[in-house]
Amino acid sequence: MGLVNNYQSEAKARMMSLAGAVVLVTGMGYGRFAFTGIMPLMIQEHLMTLSQGNLAAAANYAGYLAGALLLAKARPGDARLLCCFAVITTLLCLFALAVSHSGMQVIVVRGVAGLVSAVSLIAASLWLLQHHKHSSGAPLLYAGVGVGIFLSAEVIAVAKQLQLTSPAVWVICGISAAILFLLVLRWLNLPADSLRFTAEPALSHEAPRPQARSAAYRLLLIYALSGFGYIITATYLPLFLSGSPVDPIQVWALFGLAAIPSCFIWHKWMVVKGTRHALVTNLLVQAVGVVLPAFSHSLWVCLVSALLTGFTFMGTVTIALPEARRLAHLVRFNMIAAMTALYGVGQIAGPLVAGQLYRVSGSFSPSLFSATAALLVAALLAVIR
């Protein structure tokens, strides 16, 4: 009977992790990142200008930071309702973009979408990792971001082949995300004791050791630097391929595709080698992926950059947020919300620094080197015990 209960609980745990992943597919994959692929089409259709598109991206980053700050005191018990709020509001934003007829409307909607994307990440993390205490479900949970990026990129690619308009693409994104959410909604409504038969494995083989409060603050700084480190390459990689025979949206799809297995691989690496070793390795590999386009904008270099950066940026999340849960008792604020906020600060700073350095040098290489330096500093901080 105990074996049956354990089997049923493990199956339930997978479905609950999948439900959390769908929250991130919608809030992050569609709500946050689909705009990267659709913006050129909206500009081509004269629904917005390039400068308005840049403002919309900035509004999204600012909204992300605001969402993280608003949830600074969020409790695990509130996470289920926050997940539902994030998904429903994201769906409304997707459909609103389908009927937006001015750049200003798009900017406002993208600001709201940024806010709820932060809510989705924090709420899904709190719901699975703290409310249900299911840390081993983190890889499947965070793989949802890569799935969302890949699905939305492929929807955009097919729509371009069919010569559909951007409003039609937004509607398709909204409908597909809504269907996924309805399929997993029942699993979001399970009570907190649903996984009582599941034995939670240790996160790593590291020997337990007392932690000072400085460990929590160091993790916050590492996470902020990683947000700055990946965003420049993630933002401008398609621009490096202008004139390439390959549609840049497929490079973006590759970026998302690489993120999907990375969550499982980095989680396994963390279990086997320990959190510190996994985080250092992740940041060093990410630094290589980020800096590659500084040396060449050839197709193959950009593809390798997309693979390495995509393979590591969600790996950082998969390693760091469960560690944040472990260190949460050392601080008097919501550790996951604080990390998300600082990640948002890094993502805002990245494009601003890139823009300034580009105006001075006429090249993205200095900003790529600065992003790489940030990741190397983060890796050095991760080495410190």
N, C-alpha and C positions, 0 to 999 in steps of 0.2 A: 504493500500500500504506500509506503514511504517513497519507493522508487517511482511509482505512478504519480504521486503528488509532486515530486521533484521534476519529473519530465513535463508535467502540465505547467508547472511554474516556470520552467526554462523556456517553454514555447510562449507562454504569456509574456515573459521578460523580453523575448525577441520582438514580439508584436508591439510591446510598449516602446521599445527602442525605435522601432520602425515608425510608430506614431509620432514620436518626437522628431525623427528625421524628416517626416513630411511637413512638420511645422517649419523646419529650416529650409526645405525645398521651396516652400512658398515664400516665407518671410525674407530669406537671404538669397536663395538661388534666383527666384523670379522677381521678388520685390526689390532687391538691392542691385543685382548684377545684370538682369536682362536689358536694362537701359543701355549698357555698354554696346550691345549689338544692334539695338533698334535706333539709337540716336542718329547714326548716319542716314538712315532711311527717313527719319522725321525731318532732318535738315534738307534732304533732297526733295521732300514733298512740301517744303516751305512752311512747315508747322512751327519751326523754330530756327533761330540762327545758331551759328557755332558758338558765339559768345553766350547766348542764352543756354545752350547745352552745357557749357562750362559752369555757368551759374547754377544750373539744375544739379550738376554733379556736386558742386560745393554745398548746395542746400541739402543734398542727401547725406553728405558727410557730417554736416552740422546737426541734422536731424538725428543721425546715429548717436552722436555724442549726447545730445539732449535726452534721447531715450534711455541711454545708460545712466545718466544722472538722475532722471526721474525715478528709476528703479533702485536707487542706492539703498533704500530701506525695504526692498521687496522681501517677502517671506516665502519659504518653500510652499506653504499651504495655499498661497495665492496663485501659484504657478499655472494651474490648470486653466483658470479663467483668463489669465494673461496670455496663455498660448492661443486660446480661442479668439481673444480680442485681436491679437497680432495677425492671425490668419485672415479673419474676416475683414479687418481694416486693410490688409495688403490686397485682398481681392477687390475691395472697393477702389483702391488706388489703381490697380491694373485696368479696371473698367473705366475709371475716370480719365486715364491717359488716352483711352480710345475715343473719348469725346472732347478732349481738350483742343481748343482751336487757337490758342495763343501761347507764346513762350512763357508769359507770366503764370498762366495756369499750370503749365508743365513744371515750372520751378516750385510752385507751392505744393503740388502733388508729390514731387520728388522729395521735398523736405519731410512731408508726412510719412512717406514710404521709408525714408531713412530712420525716422524715429521708431516705427513699428518693426523694422528689421532688427534693431538693437533689442527691442522688447522680445522678439521671437527667440533670439539667441540666448538671452538671459533667462527667459521663462522656460524654454525647453531644457536648458541646463539645470535650473533649479528643480524643475519637475522630475527629471529622471535621476539626476545625481544626488540631490539632497532630499526631496520629498519621498522618492521611492528608494533612495540609497542604492542605486544600481550603477555603480561606476564602471563596471565591465561592459555596460551598454554604450559607453562613450564613442567607440569607433563607428558603430552603426548610426548613432545620433548625428555626429558631425559629418559623416559621409553625405548627409542630406544636402549640405551646401554644394558639394561638387556635383551631385545628381541634378540639383536645380540649375546650376550653371550650364551643364551639358544639355539637359532637356530644352532649356530656353534657347540655347544657341542653335540646336538642331531645328527647333520650331522656326526660328528666324531664317536659317539657311533654306529650309523647304519653302517658306513663304516667299523668299526672294526668287527662288526658282519658279514659283507659280505666279510671280509678279503681284502678290497681294500687297495691299497698303498697310502702313504701320498701324492704323486703328484696328484692322482685321487681325494683325499679329498680337496686339495687346488683348483682344477678345479671346483669341485661341489660348494664349497664356493663362488668362483668368479662368476660362472654362476647365482646362486641363488641371490647373492647381485646385480648383474647387472639387473636382471629381476625386482627386487623391485625398483631399481632406475628409470628404464624406466617407471614404472607405476605411479610414482609421479613427474616426471620431469616437467610436465606442470605447477604444482602448485608452483614450485620454480621460475618460470618465471613471476609470477604475480607482478604488480607494487606495490609500497609502499602504495598507497591509497586504496588497495583492501579491507581493513577491516574498511572503514570509517563509516559503519553502526553499527559496534559492539561497545557496551558500555563496556569499560575496567573496570572490578570491582577492588575495592581496594584490595591490596595484603593481608591486615590483618586488624583487628579491633583496632590495636594499635593507640593511639592518636598521631597525627603528632607532631613531635618535631624537633627543630633545631639540625643539626648534625655538629659536629666539624670534621676536617680532620682526627683526631685520630680515629674516628669510621671506616673510610675506611682502615686505616693501621691495625687496630685491626682485621677487617674481613680478611685481607690478611694473617695475622699470624694464625688466627684460621683455615683458609683453608689449609695453608701449614702443620700445625700439623695434620689435618685430613688426608692429603695425606700420611704422614708418618704412621699414626695410623692404617689405614686399609690394607696397601699394604703387610705387613708381613704375616698376616693371609691369605690374598687372594693369595699370592705367594706360601706359603708352606703348605696350608691345605691339598692338595692331598697327600703330602709326609707323613702326619700323619696317613694316612689310608693304608700304605703299609702292605700287608698281609690280608687286609680286603676282605670279600667275595663280597663287593660292588665295582664296577668299579669306581675309583676316578673321572672319567669324568662325572659321574652322580651327584656327589657331586658338581662339578663345574657347571653343568646344574642347580642344585638347587640354587646355588649362584645367577646365572643370573635370574632364575625364580622369586626369592624373590625380585629382584630389580625392576621388572616390576610394580607391584601394589604399591610399596613403594613410587614411585614418586607422585602418586595421593594422597595417604594417608598423606604423609608429607606435601604436598601442602595444603591439606584441614586443617590439624592441624595448619599450619602456618596462614591460613586465620582466623581460629576460635580463636586461642590462641595468635597469634602474632609471629613475626619472632624470637625474642630473646628466648621465651619460647620453640618454636619448635626446634630451633638449639641446645639449651642446652639438651633437652630431646633426640634428635637424637644422639648427641655425647655420652651421658651416656649409651644409649642402645647399641650403637656401641662398646663402651668400654667393655661391658659385652660379646658381641659376640667375640671380638678379644681375650680376655684373657682366655676364656674357655679351649682351647686346652693346656694351660699351666698346667692345673690340671689333664687332662686325654686325651688320644688319642683314646678313645673308639669310636665306630661308632656313637652312639647316641649323644655324646658330640660334635663330629665334624659336625654332621648334624645340630644340634642346632646352632653351631657357624656359619656354612654356611648360615643358614636362617637369623640369626640376623645381621651378617655383610653384607650379600647381601641386606637385607631389609633396611639398613641404609646408605650404602656408596653413593648410588645415591640420597638418600633422602637429604644428605648433599649438594649435587650439586643443587638439586631442590630448596632448601631453600636459599643457599648462592648466586648463580649467579643472580637471580632476585634482591636480596638485593644489589649486586654489581652494577647492573644497576641503582638502586635508589641513590647510593652514588657516582656514576661516576663523577658527577659535582664537587666533592670536590677535585679531583686530576687532574693532567695534563697529565696523561697517560691512555692507554686503560685498564680500571679496570678488565674486563673479561680476557684479555690476561695476565695481571699481575697475576691474581689469578691462571690461568691455569699453568703459569710458576712456581709459588711457589708450587702448587700441585705436579708438576713434580719433583721439588727439593726434596719434601718429599718422593716421590715414589723412587727416586734414593737412598736417604739416608737410607730408610728402609731396603732393602736387604743388603746393605753394613754393617750396624750396626748388622743385624742378622748374617751375615757371621762371623764378628769379635767375637761376643759374643758366637757363636756356637763353634768356634775354642778354645776359652778359657774355656767354660763350658761343651762342648759336648752335649748341650741341646738347644732347641729353646725357652725354658721357659723364660730366661732373656730378650730376644728380644721381646717376647709377653708382658711381664710386662712393658718394656720401651714403646712399642706402646700404651699400655693402659694408661700409665702415660701421654703421649702426648695428647691423647683424653680427659683426665680429665683436663689437663691444658687448652685445647681449650674450654672445657665447662665452666671453670672458667672465661676465658676471655669473653665468650659470655654473662655471667651474668652481666658484667660491663656495665653500661649505658654510 
